[in-house]
Amino acid sequence: MTEPNSSPSITEATLADVADNGLWGPGAATVNPAVIDLGNGLLGALQGNEEVQLPPELAELVAAVRRIATIGVPRITAADGTSLSAFTIKLNGDQRRPVVILPAGWSPVGWLPFVYAYLKLAQRGYHVLAYTPRGLGFPGWISTSEGYVDVAGPKDWSDGSTVIDYAQEYFDPSGVGFLGESYGSGISQLVAAHDPGNRVGAVVALSTWGNLATSLYANDTRHVKAVELLIGFTGGEKEDKFDEDTRDILGKFDRNEDLDDVVAWGAERSPETYLDTTNERGIPTFVSNTWHETLFPAASVVDVFDRLTVPKQLNLWIGDHGAPEGAGLSGLLTHLPFPGLADPLREAYEFLDHHLLCAANEAPNRKQVTNQVMFTYKTKPVPGGGTRIVEAALREGHDSWESVTAQPEVWYLTGVNGDGDGALADKQNDGWSRSFTAGLETKATAVDEVLKTGQKEWTGSPRTYVLAEFERENLLVWSTDPLTGSGEAARRIRGAASVRLTVNSTEAAATLVAYLFDVAPDGTARIITHEPYTALGLTPGEDVTVSWRLQPAAYDVPQGHRVALVVNSRDQLYSYAAEQGTVTIGSPSGNESRLELPLG
């Protein structure tokens, strides 16, 4: 990774790295060095640095934008005097054009990784203003802003309006749109809902959240890995990046204390809280998320989208946070590494074009909801290992989220069968109980690596599990017989599965993590979905029946495959209630333990 303002040479290998590995670099909280090098190289070339070497297509892109626009790297002063780093592209000529404002994602390099996207927007006919939200960035970098990180709070809303003020004075735009990835997506929605002048004409929210509180704390379970990554991804130490009030909230989360305060803090920073205002203002909203999202799980995003009454579109993709959009924002050339890679940004841009440029395109004709069906792409091996997608995954359009699921299918959990596991049966089954030792992680996990496992899913290499290797002393397994059905798929899972379990614990609390797997005839498996639940206030030795929804999914179970439900007590992504103890799952009459699959 090069230092800021340096002049890296950008090669085809740099671009291939961006396409294959996306935004995330080695380690727990790093940006892909190739992404940073590409941003630095494009910025240097735009500023006239002749030492920068670019591949021909990128060199022509830079030259084309320099011919039609003026490039700037200003500082914008917030209402409280905080200096925000910004990047501008001002189109030449007297014709009034809209501006797209892009708050940067939660990143130590601010707006720098997405210079390519700014150039593509300028070519489409937009002025561009990108900025780094307060507090984010490595000290001394051109893309770093001053102040403390407000975590999409009121100061960020005010900053957004100040940025609009700057844009109106500098560009005299015909309209204002916001486009954000991750942190920038939440800020985009919140600024649109709070801007005193109601000046935001459209929002594109990529890898976004619906409710920040439930993204970090749901079903009485803290999403500890997500918060750990966010704290480590600001570009500095916690004491330097967060004010005392925010550090207090983060401390309460870490210590599992006063979580009502944490929930209230998160709710204030949630688009869901201001849905009435968004609907009243009629702000067209484009939303994108992933099935295996580890930072901002899809369920709350879907719930919020469903309640929007504005012109809207929801796309759900294979992979994890930032994977579908990362390459398109950072630098995606015409010789695509696999089919469909350009779709996430193309459709987002067309949404803006329709609402800000009044373009007659396909955006208003698309279904409100488009789901990419997990792992339906076709791949081939590549030299050196790995795979390459040669045929894009299936995508399905729906008029609404409600129409995604056609009917439920109920499977009842049974006691131990011949192979030592339980079965999923089509008839109620009661009077049994099964136990496991709690407190240990197992090979049944949501991801190997946060962000990176999902990036591999996006590029054609989903993780393979082996059902026989799951540690039965620390988890329980139930599975169907090999499934058959009409069509190519034995089951078309569409929507959110749910589980009902009767639990008995030797401890006063128990965390249960439910996973749904597709199991092939050879015993290998792929994960469909999962979700944790923590039962609090238990009386040891007494039964309690609990129910919860898993994260939504679009997954085709092939003919002859089985569906397996796995329940353990601990996953690296989440807090867990007890270091030890025994958890027993039972199925009393009237409260039979069950799995409900949503079929489409």
Number of C-alpha atoms within 10 A of each C-alpha: 13 14 11 20 14 15 21 21 16 20 14 10 10 16 22 18 17 24 25 18 22 30 27 23 16 11 10 16 20 18 20 19 19 27 29 24 23 29 25 27 27 31 25 20 21 22 15 13 14 10 13 19 18 19 12 9 11 19 15 12 16 21 14 14 21 19 10 15 18 15 16 14 17 15 16 19 16 19 12 10 10 17 20 23 25 26 24 22 24 21 24 14 9 7 9 15 20 23 29 31 28 29 28 28 24 24 25 24 27 29 29 29 29 26 23 22 19 25 22 19 20 20 16 13 16 29 29 26 26 27 28 28 37 25 27 31 27 19 14 9 16 20 28 27 27 20 19 20 23 20 21 24 17 16 18 22 23 19 23 26 23 17 22 24 14 15 22 16 10 11 20 17 17 15 19 22 26 29 26 24 26 24 21 28 27 28 33 31 31 27 27 28 25 19 17 10 10 14 19 24 20 28 28 29 26 29 31 31 31 27 25 27 23 22 23 23 19 15 15 17 21 25 23 17 19 17 18 15 15 13 18 16 22 24 22 17 11 17 10 13 22 22 15 11 10 18 14 14 19 18 14 16 22 15 10 13 12 12 18 12 14 21 20 12 17 22 18 18 26 24 27 23 17 17 20 15 14 23 16 12 16 17 25 22 26 23 23 29 30 29 26 30 23 23 25 26 27 24 24 20 24 21 14 17 25 16 12 19 16 15 16 24 24 24 24 25 27 29 27 27 31 26 31 29 24 27 28 23 23 24 24 20 14 7 7 12 17 17 15 16 22 18 13 21 20 12 17 23 18 19 28 27 22 16 21 20 17 10 13 11 12 11 20 15 7 16 16 20 23 21 23 22 22 24 23 16 19 14 19 11 10 10 7 6 7 13 16 20 21 15 14 17 21 14 15 14 17 16 13 15 18 11 14 22 18 12 14 18 13 19 21 22 31 26 19 16 10 7 7 12 15 20 22 24 18 13 12 18 20 18 11 16 16 17 18 20 19 27 21 17 15 18 17 25 21 23 19 13 15 23 24 23 18 28 26 21 18 26 26 26 17 18 15 11 19 15 21 10 12 17 17 17 13 22 26 24 21 23 22 19 13 15 15 16 13 8 10 12 17 18 24 21 26 23 25 22 24 21 21 19 23 20 24 24 25 18 20 16 19 28 27 24 23 26 22 24 22 24 25 19 12 9 14 15 22 18 23 25 21 24 24 28 24 20 19 13 10 17 14 14 14 11 18 16 17 15 15 16 19 22 22 26 28 28 25 21 24 20 18 15 22 23 24 23 21 22 23 29 31 27 22 17 21 21 21 26 22 18 13 14 15 18 27 19 23 25 26 17 12 8 17 21 26 24 24 16 23 23 20 17
